[in-house]
Amino acid sequence: VQLQASGGGLVQPGGFLRLSCAASGSIFNIDAMAWYRQAPGKERELVAVIGRGGSTHYADSVKGRFTVSRDNTKNTVNLQMNSLKPEDTAVYYCNSVMDGNDYWGQGTLVTVSS
């Protein structure tokens, strides 16, 4: 299973970005799909997770600003990020869980700066 993330870039504070991640390969039923991020000098942290049925959970730091969604027919997960702040700067990784195994994308850099 391969995960390909896209959509990162440079954005000014208050701006928005949309990250997308597509899973390919030998896919059966993907359970949770999630976005993590890792800022320089910090540990990787969970940003948002969405279950197969659509239930969601967000880190407190992004609640009300980020929205995670998925398309089970296309095996994709998206992260709409609004009202971006400099502290959102990080490499964002998509993650999927299938049959108890974790799969990771390559990461996409999001930089929030004026």
N, C-alpha and C positions, 0 to 999 in steps of 0.2 A: 504494500500500500504506500503510495506517495502522496504527499500533500504539497500543493503549490500555492504559496501566498503571494498576493500582489496588492498594490494600492498605497504603499507608503510614500513618504515624500516630505518636503518642507512646507510648513504652513505657519501663518502668523497666529499669535494668541487670539482666541475667539473664533478661529476658523474651524473648518470641518474637513474630514477625510473619511473615505469608506474603504475598508480593507475587505478583501475577498480571499477565500481559500477553497480550492477544489481538490477533492480526493479522487485518486484513480488507482487502478490496479485490481487486485482480487478483493473486491468489496462485497460483503454480505450485508449484515445489518450493523450500521454504525450506531453505537449507543450515544454517549455524550460527545459533543463537539465544543471546543472552547478556544479562547484566546488568552494567551499569557503575554507578559512583557518583561523585559529585563533592561533596566536603566544602567548606565555606567557605574560600576562599583557597588551595585546592588544585586540581591538575589532575584531570580525569576519569580514573578508573582502572578496569580490568577487575576485576570481582568473580568472575564465573563464566560459563563458556560450555559449551554442550552441542551436539554435532553431531547431524546427522539420525539417525544410528544409535544415539545415546545416549552416546557418549563424552563425558567431562566433564573440565574443567580449572578449578581454583580458584586464586584468589589465596592466597598463604601465610597472610595475615592472617585468612582466613575458613575455612580447612580444618578440618574436624571440627565446624564449627558451622552452616554453610550447606549446603543441598542444592538443586541446580537440577534441574528436571525439565521435560519437554515432552510435549505431546500432538500428534502430527503430524496426526491426523484433525481436530482442532479449531484447529490453528495457534496453540496457546497455549504459553507458557513460564511456569514458576512458580519462585519462590525462597523456600524455607523457611529462615527465619533464626532460629536458636536461640541461647541464651546471649549475647544482645546486649550490646554494650559501648558506652560513650559514644563511643568512637572510630568506631563504625559510623554515627554520625550523618552524614547526607548526603542529597542528592537522588539517587534511584536511577532509572536509565534502562534500559529494555529496548531491545534491538537485534536486528535480524535481517539476515541476508545472503541475498540472492536474486539469482541471475544476476550475481554480482559487485558488486551494489549494496548499500549500507548503508541501512537504514531505522531510524529512531529514534522512540521514544515520547516523550511530553511530560514525563516525569519525575514521580516521586512522592516526597514528603519523608518520611524516616524520622528521628525524633528519639529518641535514647536518653538519658534523663535521669531523675533521681529528684526 
